[in-house]
Amino acid sequence: MQLRRLLAGATGLTFVLMLLGVYTAGVGAGLTCGARWPFCDGAVFGLFPANWMSFVEWFHRLVAMVTGFVLLGITGLAWTRGASRRVRYSLVAAIALLPVQIGLGALTVTVGGLFPWGYSPPVQAAHYLAALTIFTLIVYATAVQYNRADTARLRTGAVVALALVPLGHLFSFGTVFSYTPEVQIVYYGLALVLFALLVAIGTWTRATGDRDAIRQGYLSLVAAALLAVQMVLGRHGLDPQGLLVADSVAGLVFVVLLGAAWFAFRAADGDAPMSGSFAR
């Protein structure tokens, strides 16, 4: 029970960290610490920020550091408490990606020197993808710990997922609202909630033994992969062709989730705990 709650907390903390990253990039605070990574531009040898904008970048780095230590602690607890192999290995994979994510984060605030291409769209996209991969692994571990897969939960998840797609798209780049940093937080907040829900559904359906529920899970994971593409596309301003691609991906996500919902409501009623082979 304690590990389950800690994993849920780690999922929430990683979610907040990713939104902080989106806001930091959106307001242009990434370079305000003078590219003195991992230091800043304020007092005590650059350990603290000098103004509000550098505080935004400094605070993002602080939360990232705390999140990393939290993940290390939870991973250690998972191994000492005998958590399932799926939980332990997914957490180890998340920890293994932390150095990659830290390195990419350093590159995103680097201009000139040995890495003149650091502050560039490809590096920023890779930075976000690494963060999303870590988030996926933590969500997966959390979903495994919450190890019941009842039909009502899966059907509710399918309906909520369908509702989140058009709601989130209202805040995406080039639709209804100006793509301000605040709007970006709303868009990515909704998108990450939907993404986490789809990963959880894909995890839970494996335990049901029902073919239609399992098909719902597969389609949910396909939609999650498409949503990841859409989120990466939304990290930067898009030309008309890029907007068309992003809108097409959003429409495809909705169509795939319609199929997932159809299978969810075709699945037999029941409340099935995860099998031992799954929880191992």
Secondary structure in CASP SS format (residue, H / E / C, confidence):
PFRMAT SS
TARGET T0000
AUTHOR 0000-0000-0000
METHOD secondary structure of the structure
MODEL  1
M C 1.00
Q H 1.00
L H 1.00
R H 1.00
R H 1.00
L H 1.00
L H 1.00
A H 1.00
G H 1.00
A H 1.00
T H 1.00
G H 1.00
L H 1.00
T H 1.00
F H 1.00
V H 1.00
L H 1.00
M H 1.00
L H 1.00
L H 1.00
G H 1.00
V H 1.00
Y H 1.00
T H 1.00
A H 1.00
G H 1.00
V C 1.00
G C 1.00
A C 1.00
G C 1.00
L C 1.00
T C 1.00
C C 1.00
G C 1.00
A C 1.00
R C 1.00
W C 1.00
P C 1.00
F C 1.00
C C 1.00
D C 1.00
G C 1.00
A H 1.00
V H 1.00
F H 1.00
G H 1.00
L C 1.00
F C 1.00
P C 1.00
A C 1.00
N C 1.00
W H 1.00
M H 1.00
S H 1.00
F H 1.00
V H 1.00
E H 1.00
W H 1.00
F H 1.00
H H 1.00
R H 1.00
L H 1.00
V H 1.00
A H 1.00
M H 1.00
V H 1.00
T H 1.00
G H 1.00
F H 1.00
V H 1.00
L H 1.00
L H 1.00
G H 1.00
I H 1.00
T H 1.00
G H 1.00
L H 1.00
A H 1.00
W H 1.00
T H 1.00
R C 1.00
G C 1.00
A C 1.00
S C 1.00
R H 1.00
R H 1.00
V H 1.00
R H 1.00
Y H 1.00
S H 1.00
L H 1.00
V H 1.00
A H 1.00
A H 1.00
I H 1.00
A H 1.00
L H 1.00
L H 1.00
P H 1.00
V H 1.00
Q H 1.00
I H 1.00
G H 1.00
L H 1.00
G H 1.00
A H 1.00
L H 1.00
T H 1.00
V C 1.00
T C 1.00
V C 1.00
G C 1.00
G C 1.00
L C 1.00
F C 1.00
P C 1.00
W C 1.00
G C 1.00
Y C 1.00
S C 1.00
P H 1.00
P H 1.00
V H 1.00
Q H 1.00
A H 1.00
A H 1.00
H H 1.00
Y H 1.00
L H 1.00
A H 1.00
A H 1.00
L H 1.00
T H 1.00
I H 1.00
F H 1.00
T H 1.00
L H 1.00
I H 1.00
V H 1.00
Y H 1.00
A H 1.00
T H 1.00
A H 1.00
V H 1.00
Q H 1.00
Y C 1.00
N C 1.00
R E 1.00
A E 1.00
D E 1.00
T H 1.00
A H 1.00
R H 1.00
L H 1.00
R H 1.00
T H 1.00
G H 1.00
A H 1.00
V H 1.00
V H 1.00
A H 1.00
L H 1.00
A H 1.00
L H 1.00
V H 1.00
P H 1.00
L H 1.00
G H 1.00
H H 1.00
L C 1.00
F C 1.00
S C 1.00
F C 1.00
G C 1.00
T C 1.00
V C 1.00
F C 1.00
S C 1.00
Y C 1.00
T C 1.00
P H 1.00
E H 1.00
V H 1.00
Q H 1.00
I H 1.00
V H 1.00
Y H 1.00
Y H 1.00
G H 1.00
L H 1.00
A H 1.00
L H 1.00
V H 1.00
L H 1.00
F H 1.00
A H 1.00
L H 1.00
L H 1.00
V H 1.00
A H 1.00
I H 1.00
G H 1.00
T H 1.00
W H 1.00
T H 1.00
R H 1.00
A H 1.00
T C 1.00
G C 1.00
D C 1.00
R H 1.00
D H 1.00
A H 1.00
I H 1.00
R H 1.00
Q H 1.00
G H 1.00
Y H 1.00
L H 1.00
S H 1.00
L H 1.00
V H 1.00
A H 1.00
A H 1.00
A H 1.00
L H 1.00
L H 1.00
A H 1.00
V H 1.00
Q H 1.00
M H 1.00
V H 1.00
L H 1.00
G C 1.00
R C 1.00
H C 1.00
G C 1.00
L C 1.00
D C 1.00
P H 1.00
Q H 1.00
G H 1.00
L H 1.00
L H 1.00
V H 1.00
A H 1.00
D H 1.00
S H 1.00
V H 1.00
A H 1.00
G H 1.00
L H 1.00
V H 1.00
F H 1.00
V H 1.00
V H 1.00
L H 1.00
L H 1.00
G H 1.00
A H 1.00
A H 1.00
W H 1.00
F H 1.00
A H 1.00
F H 1.00
R H 1.00
A C 1.00
A C 1.00
D C 1.00
G C 1.00
D E 1.00
A E 1.00
P E 1.00
M C 1.00
S C 1.00
G H 1.00
S H 1.00
F H 1.00
A H 1.00
R C 1.00
END
